Amino acid sequence: MLYALIGKDVPNSLDLRQQVRPAHLARIEALQAQGRLVLVGPFPAVDSPDPGPAGFSGSLIVADFGSLAEAETWFKADPYVEHGVFCDTSVRPFKQVYPK
C-alpha cells in the first residue's frame, strides 16, 4: 500500500538539511531501486522552485510499504528525522488516483 510520509522542518533548517541530504537521498534512491517510490520532494518555504536562503518548510515522500508500521519505522530512521531537520512527522495511508 502507498503511504504519504510528511516531515515539517525546524526553523532555519537549510544548513542542517544540506549537511544531511546525501544520506537522506541514499535512502530515497534505495526505495527507487526497489520500485517502491512514487514521488518525493521538498516544500519550498517561499513561492519559488528555488527558494534560495529561505530554504524549505518540509518534505513529502509517497512510497509503497507493507504496512503503516513499516512506513513509520522506515521514516523514523531517515537522516532528516534522526538529525533534527524535521520537528514534526506524520505517516498516512495514501490512495493514488492519477496518474494511473
C-alpha positions in Angstrom: 0.0 0.0 0.0 1.1 3.6 -0.6 1.9 5.9 2.3 2.5 9.7 2.4 5.4 10.5 4.7 5.4 14.2 5.6 8.1 16.0 7.6 8.0 19.6 8.8 11.3 21.4 9.0 12.6 23.1 12.1 13.0 26.9 11.6 16.2 27.8 9.7 16.9 24.2 8.7 18.7 24.9 5.4 22.3 24.4 6.6 21.5 21.2 8.5 19.3 20.0 5.6 22.2 20.4 3.2 24.6 18.6 5.5 22.4 15.6 5.9 21.0 15.5 2.4 23.4 12.9 0.9 22.4 10.3 3.5 18.7 11.1 3.1 19.0 10.8 -0.7 20.8 7.5 -0.4 17.7 6.0 1.3 15.4 7.6 -1.2 17.5 6.1 -4.1 17.2 2.7 -2.4 13.4 3.0 -2.5 13.6 4.0 -6.1 15.8 1.0 -6.9 13.3 -1.3 -5.3 10.5 0.1 -7.4 8.6 1.4 -4.3 9.0 5.2 -4.8 6.1 7.2 -6.3 7.3 10.7 -5.7 9.5 12.7 -3.3 10.4 16.3 -2.9 10.7 19.3 -0.5 8.2 22.1 0.1 9.9 25.4 -0.7 9.5 28.0 2.2 8.6 30.6 -0.4 6.7 30.6 -3.7 9.6 29.7 -5.9 11.1 26.4 -7.3 14.5 27.7 -6.0 13.8 29.3 -2.6 17.5 30.3 -2.0 18.3 31.1 1.6 14.6 30.9 2.6 15.1 27.1 2.4 12.3 24.6 2.8 9.5 24.1 5.2 9.3 20.3 4.9 9.2 17.3 2.6 6.8 14.7 1.1 7.6 11.1 0.3 5.0 8.8 -1.3 6.1 5.2 -1.4 4.9 1.6 -1.1 5.3 -0.1 2.2 3.9 -3.4 3.5 2.1 -1.7 6.4 1.6 1.6 8.3 4.0 0.3 11.0 6.7 -0.5 8.3 6.3 3.0 6.8 6.6 4.7 10.3 9.7 2.6 11.2 11.3 3.5 7.9 10.6 7.2 8.3 11.9 7.2 11.9 15.3 6.0 10.6 15.5 8.8 8.0 18.5 11.0 8.5 16.3 14.1 8.3 14.4 12.7 11.3 17.4 11.4 13.2 19.5 14.6 12.8 16.6 17.0 13.7 15.8 18.6 10.3 12.2 17.7 10.9 10.5 18.9 14.1 7.2 17.0 13.2 6.4 14.0 11.1 3.3 12.1 10.0 2.7 9.0 8.0 -0.7 8.5 6.4 -2.2 5.9 4.1 -2.4 7.3 0.5 -4.6 6.3 -2.4 -3.2 7.3 -5.8 -5.9 8.2 -8.3 -3.8 9.8 -11.1 -1.7 9.1 -12.9 -2.8 5.5 -13.3 
